[in-house]
Amino acid sequence: MQLTKDLLKAKYKEYNATYFNNELKMCKFSLYATSTELGLYTRGRIWMAKRPKNVEKLEWNEQLFKETFVHEMVHHYVCTVKGKRTFLCPHGLKFRRKCREIKRKHGLRLLDSIYIKRYAVLDRRATLSLFNRLELLYLKPLNYLLTWIF
């Protein structure tokens, strides 16, 4: 599956109608090369990896794309519709509630994909930079731990 900005916009409209009842306003999209993350959300922008770099076993397919993209859309939902800043705890209570609602109604397992994506790159950690290794092994787990506490 080859990602383009036009594809992201089309899928955004489709998923917004399906999973969010068209509550989300259009945001911006960017494609980037990455070694650790398949998708990111920064205020008003969804970033998607062009191709899962350094992860030979992982290729974009419809299910992986949908789970990753809707996961980032939930971040956008929490930030814009719920008005919650999520810098310190991006996967907090409002995020998890929306993910569970989507799983209950549509069967999409967004919370599981957080961990699957991260640990898939650990097979290739020798090729990652020191910062990326520290981020994967220490900073992100600490962030998730803080998320569950608060």
C-alpha positions in Angstrom: 0.0 0.0 0.0 1.5 3.3 -1.1 0.5 6.3 1.0 -0.2 9.7 -0.5 -1.7 12.9 0.9 -4.7 12.4 -1.3 -5.2 8.9 0.1 -4.9 10.2 3.6 -7.5 12.9 3.0 -9.9 10.4 1.4 -9.5 7.9 4.3 -9.9 10.7 6.8 -13.3 11.7 5.4 -14.3 8.0 5.3 -13.2 7.2 8.9 -14.5 10.5 10.2 -18.0 9.5 9.0 -17.6 5.9 10.2 -16.0 6.2 13.6 -16.5 9.9 14.7 -20.0 10.8 13.2 -18.3 13.6 11.2 -17.4 15.5 14.4 -13.8 16.1 13.4 -12.7 19.1 11.4 -10.3 18.5 8.6 -6.7 18.6 9.8 -3.3 18.7 7.9 -1.4 15.6 6.8 2.3 14.9 6.3 4.2 11.9 5.2 7.7 11.2 6.7 10.4 8.7 7.0 10.8 7.2 10.4 12.5 4.4 12.2 10.3 4.0 15.3 6.7 5.2 14.7 4.1 4.5 12.0 2.0 7.5 12.9 2.1 10.6 15.0 -0.2 13.4 15.9 0.8 17.0 16.6 -1.7 19.7 17.2 -3.7 19.9 14.0 -1.5 17.5 11.9 -1.4 13.7 11.4 2.0 12.4 10.4 2.1 9.0 8.7 5.2 7.0 7.8 5.8 6.6 4.1 7.0 3.1 4.7 7.9 1.4 8.0 11.6 2.1 7.8 14.0 -0.4 9.5 11.0 -2.7 10.0 11.4 -5.3 7.3 8.6 -7.6 8.6 6.1 -4.8 8.7 4.4 -3.4 5.5 1.4 -1.2 5.1 -1.8 -3.2 4.6 -5.4 -2.0 5.0 -5.8 -3.2 8.6 -2.5 -1.8 9.9 -3.2 1.5 8.1 -6.7 1.7 9.4 -5.7 1.0 13.0 -2.7 3.4 12.9 -4.6 6.2 11.2 -7.8 6.0 13.3 -5.5 5.9 16.4 -4.0 9.2 15.3 -7.5 10.5 14.6 -8.5 9.7 18.2 -5.6 11.9 19.3 -7.1 14.7 17.1 -10.6 14.0 18.5 -9.4 14.3 22.1 -7.4 17.4 21.4 -10.1 19.3 19.3 -13.5 17.9 20.3 -12.8 17.2 24.0 -10.4 20.1 24.3 -7.8 18.1 26.2 -4.1 18.9 25.9 -2.3 15.6 25.8 1.4 16.4 25.7 2.4 14.6 28.9 -0.2 11.8 28.8 -1.2 11.3 25.2 -3.0 8.0 25.9 -5.0 9.2 28.9 -8.5 8.4 30.1 -10.4 10.3 27.3 -8.2 8.7 24.7 -8.8 5.2 26.1 -12.5 5.7 26.4 -12.8 6.7 22.8 -10.7 3.7 21.7 -12.9 1.3 23.8 -16.0 2.9 22.2 -14.7 2.3 18.7 -13.7 -1.2 19.6 -17.2 -1.9 21.1 -19.1 -0.5 18.1 -16.7 -1.4 15.2 -14.3 -4.1 16.5 -11.2 -1.9 15.8 -8.4 -2.7 18.3 -6.7 0.6 18.6 -5.1 0.2 22.1 -3.4 -3.1 21.1 -1.8 -1.5 18.1 0.1 1.0 20.3 2.2 -1.9 21.7 2.4 -4.0 18.6 3.9 -1.2 16.5 6.5 -0.2 19.1 7.8 -3.7 19.8 7.9 -4.7 16.2 10.8 -2.3 15.7 12.8 -3.8 18.6 13.8 -6.7 16.4 15.8 -4.1 14.4 17.0 -2.0 17.3 20.7 -2.4 16.4 20.1 -0.1 13.4 18.4 2.6 15.5 20.1 5.7 16.7 21.0 6.0 20.4 18.1 8.5 20.9 15.6 6.2 19.2 16.7 3.3 21.4 16.4 5.4 24.6 13.0 6.6 23.4 11.7 3.1 22.7 13.0 1.4 25.8 12.7 4.1 28.5 10.9 7.3 27.6 7.8 5.8 25.9 7.1 3.2 28.5 7.5 5.8 31.2 5.0 8.0 29.3 2.5 5.2 29.2 3.0 4.4 32.8 2.3 8.1 33.7 -0.7 7.9 31.4 -2.3 5.1 33.4 -1.6 6.7 36.7 -3.1 10.1 35.8 
